[in-house]
Amino acid sequence: MSDIRIGRSLPLEKDGFILYIVPETKWLARVHMFSKTSNHVVSLKAFEFLTNLIFDSSKVQKLYGINHFKTAVKLSERVGWKHEGTLSESFMTKEGNLKDQYVFGITSEENQKWRNK
């Protein structure tokens, strides 16, 4: 994974939890998360594993995501990520309603501290 190419989506999957990583620079990548399982414990363990895998096997120093589901932020916080901000009414549903989007992220250094807890 060390030769991640900027702008190319790389899907990573573990136990039904999928994390798409989209590198924006050599050190910054955006993630998109999806879960095929409703088991939150499995999703948490898989999310933590994939986060560690990205930092361990690439030069990425910062991961971030944007999601309109508040639960995505809560899930990410449980594996060391931080809620970094809210984009007010920036997502439109199929019905035409505007919803907030939540930005969450983690640096390589924060990930290391989380692992050493």
PLY file of the C-alpha trace (Angstrom):
ply
format ascii 1.0
element vertex 117
property float x
property float y
property float z
element edge 116
property int vertex1
property int vertex2
end_header
0.00 0.00 0.00
3.03 2.30 0.26
2.62 3.42 -3.36
-0.88 4.86 -2.90
-1.61 7.03 -5.91
-3.16 10.44 -5.47
-6.79 10.57 -6.61
-7.21 6.80 -6.90
-9.75 5.12 -4.63
-8.50 2.06 -2.78
-11.13 -0.15 -1.13
-10.16 -1.94 2.07
-12.51 -4.45 3.67
-12.55 -6.43 6.88
-15.48 -8.39 8.29
-18.06 -6.55 6.19
-16.73 -3.09 7.04
-15.45 -1.22 3.98
-13.17 1.78 4.07
-12.46 3.49 0.76
-9.29 5.54 0.97
-8.84 8.37 -1.54
-5.38 9.95 -1.26
-5.41 13.69 -1.89
-1.68 14.25 -1.37
1.19 11.97 -0.31
0.33 12.64 3.33
-3.46 13.31 3.35
-6.30 10.92 2.49
-10.07 11.09 2.67
-12.01 8.01 3.70
-15.53 6.84 2.92
-16.95 4.17 5.21
-19.66 1.59 4.68
-20.78 -1.38 6.73
-22.49 -4.51 5.48
-23.07 -5.63 9.05
-25.26 -4.26 11.81
-22.90 -5.63 14.45
-21.28 -2.48 15.88
-18.58 -4.40 17.78
-17.40 -6.06 14.56
-17.51 -2.71 12.72
-15.49 -1.00 15.47
-12.79 -3.67 15.46
-12.61 -3.63 11.67
-12.48 0.18 11.54
-9.66 0.26 14.09
-7.77 -2.49 12.23
-8.09 -0.69 8.88
-7.04 2.66 10.39
-3.92 1.03 11.85
-3.23 -0.77 8.56
-3.29 2.49 6.59
-0.89 4.25 8.95
1.40 1.21 9.25
1.72 0.53 5.54
1.64 3.93 3.86
3.11 7.42 4.12
-0.29 8.92 4.93
-0.06 11.20 7.98
-3.71 12.33 8.21
-7.03 10.64 7.46
-10.36 12.44 7.41
-13.93 11.75 6.42
-17.16 13.66 5.89
-20.50 12.00 6.54
-24.07 13.17 7.08
-24.70 10.43 9.64
-23.87 11.59 13.17
-23.39 7.91 14.07
-20.35 7.79 11.75
-18.64 10.39 13.95
-19.60 8.52 17.11
-18.21 5.29 15.62
-14.97 6.99 14.58
-14.51 8.58 18.02
-14.63 5.12 19.58
-11.46 4.16 17.67
-9.49 7.35 18.31
-10.71 9.71 15.58
-11.93 13.21 16.47
-14.97 15.25 15.43
-13.32 18.19 13.67
-16.30 20.22 12.58
-19.77 20.46 11.12
-20.74 21.67 7.65
-24.20 23.12 8.23
-26.93 22.12 5.79
-24.41 20.97 3.18
-25.99 17.64 2.17
-29.26 17.34 0.26
-31.38 14.23 0.68
-33.39 12.68 -2.17
-36.42 14.45 -0.73
-34.68 17.82 -1.03
-34.04 18.33 2.69
-30.73 19.84 3.77
-28.75 18.05 6.46
-25.54 18.81 8.28
-22.36 16.92 7.44
-19.77 16.00 10.04
-16.02 16.10 9.52
-13.91 13.63 11.48
-10.22 12.86 11.32
-7.09 11.41 12.85
-3.37 11.97 12.43
-0.69 9.32 12.52
0.51 10.73 15.84
-3.00 10.63 17.37
-3.38 7.06 16.15
-0.11 6.09 17.87
-1.26 7.67 21.15
-4.60 5.85 20.88
-2.84 2.52 20.40
-0.59 3.10 23.42
-3.51 3.84 25.77
0 1
1 2
2 3
3 4
4 5
5 6
6 7
7 8
8 9
9 10
10 11
11 12
12 13
13 14
14 15
15 16
16 17
17 18
18 19
19 20
20 21
21 22
22 23
23 24
24 25
25 26
26 27
27 28
28 29
29 30
30 31
31 32
32 33
33 34
34 35
35 36
36 37
37 38
38 39
39 40
40 41
41 42
42 43
43 44
44 45
45 46
46 47
47 48
48 49
49 50
50 51
51 52
52 53
53 54
54 55
55 56
56 57
57 58
58 59
59 60
60 61
61 62
62 63
63 64
64 65
65 66
66 67
67 68
68 69
69 70
70 71
71 72
72 73
73 74
74 75
75 76
76 77
77 78
78 79
79 80
80 81
81 82
82 83
83 84
84 85
85 86
86 87
87 88
88 89
89 90
90 91
91 92
92 93
93 94
94 95
95 96
96 97
97 98
98 99
99 100
100 101
101 102
102 103
103 104
104 105
105 106
106 107
107 108
108 109
109 110
110 111
111 112
112 113
113 114
114 115
115 116
